[in-house]
Every structure is written in structure tokens, then in C-alpha cells.
Amino acid sequence: MLLGAYLFYNILLSNNHFDGLQTVFSNYSSRFSVVLILCLFMGSFMEGIAGFGIPAMLIAPLMLATGFKPLTSIVLPLAATVSAVTFGALGTPLKIGLNVTSTDATSFNTICLNIIPAFIIPFVLAFLYSKSEGIRMDYKKEWKLLAGAGVCFAIPYFVTGYFNIEYPSVVAGAVGLLLFSLFFIPKKDVTSLRWWYKLFWPYGLLVGLLVIVKTLSSQFSFTIHDQLRTINFFQPGIVFILTAIIVALIQSPSNAFIRILDQSKVTVVRIGQSLVTIFLLVCFTQIINSDFSGFMNAAFGNVKQQMLLAIIPVTGIAGSFITGSATMSNLLLNGWVQSTSSLSYLPVSMALLNTGGAVGNAISFHYKTLSW
């Protein structure tokens, strides 16, 4: 997925797809509106469709190009996507990390735990923005903008998460951006729908293909070995590559093949280290999984269930910090949580683990450094 997502981005970049962003956003009367658009909405959308550090990889350069300080450009995209990570990369933390393949009590508890944090993220971003840029935020003046952004993100996140585990972050980012732009951006700053269409049509194509391919192939799978995980025919990474090829053909049919070949080479070179790191992290997680579960059982085996609920999200944060991602944290700690939680507490415990992993994902410095 990381390979396909970054190829998709490079195909867009090679056609100067993002050049208009700097021109449009530099004329906004409120710089913080740009922060919300780029970090909260676009960042969450990218986290939803790709994950694996891609929001930090893509949003930070856009922030720098728009004139924000380096610290702002790094910290805010990571902080803004914390709630989105819970359903990031088309639900990978749940599907791979917790083996949750459809909406259930765990996914419902996840959206319930994150609905309030999702709403207050704009207020947190405002605080961080004021500190990193060295300016004073007028909260009495900006509270409607902040609350509006929170509502525009949180409601689509909750509603979609109630029915689906793959698209809550995608829908919250895309639909939230549309609602925020229509109702909370000052009229003098509103950009035409045609401009937004030119910016987002490749992503719309991607989401449409993801839905179609998943609908047609989700029932099919195969197993290489009985001791290995079952592999689904639906592979989002392949859809990313297919979308990148289609976009290249639409944008420049005469030299599409050369562009695809050149950008494929660029993609492999730039993310080679990250791919190796992710592969080794998966191996590391699988190797230490049983020993780590035994250690956690020995340390917290006698803790009461109510106290365990406070411990689990903290260990989820630590797990992401150790392994580099929320998915790896869930993989590492899933066995321990299942073995120590009673049946009635298990869905809440799993949701707390997933939420803690999402928080830790923002500070897993070694993985994010590789992504940048």
C-alpha cells in the first residue's frame, strides 16, 4: 500500500498537480483556516486512504510551501490525524492489528471513544499553532471556526464508523472539508467548486475504484500455507497503482508510460528504506509477540479489570512508540489484551488499545523520521 500510495502521489506531483495550493492559500485572510484544511481534513483523508506516515510525508512539504515554519509543518500534521489513525489505511489497525474485519462492538467503541477527541482536535491545533508560530490566538473570535471544524470532522467520522471500518477517516476528511469550506470559511476566501474538483478528482477516482474492487472481490481469498494469514484478493495497494496509471493516462496520454516508469523508479528509491523498516518491524513484532504477552501477563495479570482499562491505552501508546505504528502496536499487544480482559470488557479494551496506538503513532519518532 505504501508503494502504491507514494507512486500515486508522485504521478500527481510530476504533473504539477499541487501548484495551485500555494497561490490559493496564500490569499486566505485566516492562516489558521489553511492549517485546518491541510492538516485536519486533507491529512485525515490521506491517513484514511494510505496511512503509514504518508500524511506527514505529504502535508509537511505543502505546509512549508505555503509559508509555515518548519516546526509547525511537522508537528501539526501529526497531531491533526490522531483520531483518523484509528481507522487509517482503510481500517488497517483494526483489520490487521486486531483481526476485526467488519463493524462490531470493538469498532463501535472506537468511534465512541474518539468522537469527543475528534471534535476538540481543532482547539488543540490552535494551541499548538500559537506556540509554534509565536502568535496569539483570539479564541473568542475563532471559537465558531474551531467548533465548526470539529463538527464537520466528527459527525462524518462517527456516522461512517457506525456502518463501516474502512472509510470513516476518508469520509471525515473529504466530506468534512467540503462542509467546512461551504459553511465556515469566510465568503471572500471561498474557492470555487471547480478548483476543488481539479484538486480532488484523482482521489475521487481512487475511492470509487476502491469501493468497486472491494465489492467485487471481498469474498475471495487464498492461503499460501496453513500457518500463514489468509490473503484477500482485495489489495488496496494494487488499486493505488492502477489509479496512478489511469491518472497518468488521463493527464498526459502521449508520455504516460515514460512518466509511470520514471516515477516508479523515484518511488522505489525514496521509500526503499521505509519499506525495509516496516518489513523488519513486522518481523520484530511477530518474534517478540509471545514473549511480550507473557511479560505483560506477569506484570498485570492480577490487576482488576477497571484498573486494566486505564493501563491498556498507555501500553498502546508505548507499543506504537516501540514498533513505529498503531497497526504494529495492536499486533504486539492484541494477544495480551485478549488473554487478560473478560468477555464483557473485551470490546472496550480492544478499542482502548486501538485508540492508544493512534495517539502513540504521532510520536513514534523513528518511523516518522524515516517517512520525512
C-alpha positions, -999 to +999 in steps of 0.1 A: +000+000+000+028+024+009+045+018-025+012+023-044+002+054-024+035+071-029+036+063-066+001+078-069+013+110-051+044+112-074+023+109-105+003+138-093+034+158-083+051+152-117+022+169-134+023+199-110-010+189-095-004+208-062+010+240-076-023+259-072-024+253-035+002+278-025-014+305-047-049+300-033-040+295+003-016+325+004-046+347-002-067+334+027-075+360+053-071+334+081-039+314+081-054+290+106-081+281+082-053+268+059-040+248+089-073+231+093-078+224+056-043+209+051-037+192+085-071+181+098-091+175+066-066+167+039-043+150+064-071+128+077-082+119+042-047+108+033-044+089+065-076+072+057-067+060+023-030+053+029-016+057+064+019+046+071+033+081+077+021+094+043+002+124+058+034+136+075+053+128+043+029+148+020+013+175+042+046+188+057+060+199+024+027+216+015+027+235+048+063+246+041+055+257+006+025+277+020+048+297+043+045+280+077+075+275+099+093+240+098+081+232+134+045+240+125+048+220+093+060+189+112+040+189+145+006+199+133+000+173+106+010+146+131-013+160+158-042+165+135-046+129+123-046+112+158-083+103+155-080+094+118-053+068+126-079+047+144-093+038+110-063+047+090-051+030+058-086+017+051-090+003+086-056-015+087-051-010+125-084-029+131-082-054+102-046-064+106-038-053+141-069-066+159-084-090+132-116-070+131-130-073+095-164-056+099-183-034+122-186-048+156-185-038+193-148-030+190-152-006+161-183+010+177-165+015+210-136+030+190-157+057+174-175+064+207-141+068+225-129+092+197-159+113+190-151+139+216-113+140+208-122+143+171-143+174+180-116+191+201-087+185+177-091+219+161-088+235+195-056+215+202-042+225+168-050+262+176-029+259+208+000+242+191-002+267+162+000+297+185+031+282+202+049+271+171+043+302+151+047+325+181+014+343+177-016+349+200-049+331+191-080+350+198-103+321+209-133+344+215-131+354+178-122+320+164-143+297+185-170+293+158-143+284+132-128+258+156-161+243+167-174+242+131-142+223+120-147+199+149-184+192+140-176+189+103-150+163+110-165+144+140-200+138+126-190+121+093-163+102+113-190+088+137-217+081+111-194+063+087-177+044+115-211+031+126-216+013+093-180+007+080-145+002+093-126+012+062-138+047+053-145+067+085-113+087+082-116+091+044-152+104+046-144+126+076-116+142+057-133+146+023-169+154+034-156+174+064-135+196+041-165+202+018-188+212+047-161+233+064-154+252+031-191+258+024-202+269+059-172+282+079-147+297+056-153+335+051-170+341+018-141+362+005-119+332+009-142+306-006-126+288-035-147+276-064-160+241-065-143+237-099-109+243-082-117+217-056-128+193-083-095+198-102-076+191-069-096+161-057-108+143-089-079+118-088-087+110-051-124+106-060-114+082-088-092+063-062-121+060-037-145+049-064-122+022-076-115+010-040-153+006-034-159-012-068-129-035-064-138-043-028-174-050-037-164-074-065-135-092-048-140-090-010-155-125-009-124-141-025-092-151-007-064-176-008-039-192+015-002-199+006+004-220+037-019-232+065+003-214+091+002-181+072-025-155+073-052-157+046-046-132+018-077-113+004-080-106-033-088-071-024-055-053-021-057-015-018-021-011-028-028-026-063-058-002-066-034+027-058-011+016-086-040+011-110-053+046-102-019+061-107-017+045-142-052+058-151-044+093-139-012+094-159-031+083-190-057+110-185-033+138-177-007+131-205-016+102-227+013+108-251+041+102-225+022+084-198+044+053-200+076+073-195+061+092-166+049+059-149+084+043-154+103+074-141+080+079-111+082+042-103+119+045-100+117+076-079+092+059-056+112+028-050+144+049-043+126+073-019+107+048+002+130+018+000+144+024+035+108+028+049+097-004+032+126-023+047+119-007+081+082-017+080+091-053+070+116-056+099+090-041+123+065-068+113+092-095+118+102-079+151+066-078+163+060-114+154+092-126+171+086-109+204+048-113+204+045-143+227+073-133+250+059-098+253+025-112+261+040-133+288+058-104+303+026-083+303+006-111+318+032-115+346+032-077+352-006-070+351-022-104+354-036-097+388-048-062+381-086-056+384-105-051+351-113-015+359-077-006+365-067-025+334-089-002+313-066+027+324-034+007+317-043-006+282-043+028+263-010+037+279+005+005+267-010+011+233+009+045+232+041+027+243+035+000+217+033+025+188+064+043+201+083+010+202+071-005+169+065+026+148+028+024+140-007+018+155-011-014+135+021-029+148+012-018+184-021-036+180-004-067+166+021-067+195-005-062+223-036-079+209-028-113+224-022-098+259-054-078+259-075-108+248-060-130+275-064-106+304-098-090+295-131-106+305-156-112+277-178-083+287-148-059+289-131-071+257-146-048+231-138-017+252-103-030+260-096-035+223-110-001+214-088+015+241-057-003+227-065+009+192-070+045+205-038+044+225-019+031+195-033+060+174-020+085+200+014+069+201+015+069+163+020+107+164+052+103+184+068+072+170+098+093+161+119+067+143+092+057+118+081+092+112+117+104+107+121+078+080+089+089+064+100+126+063 
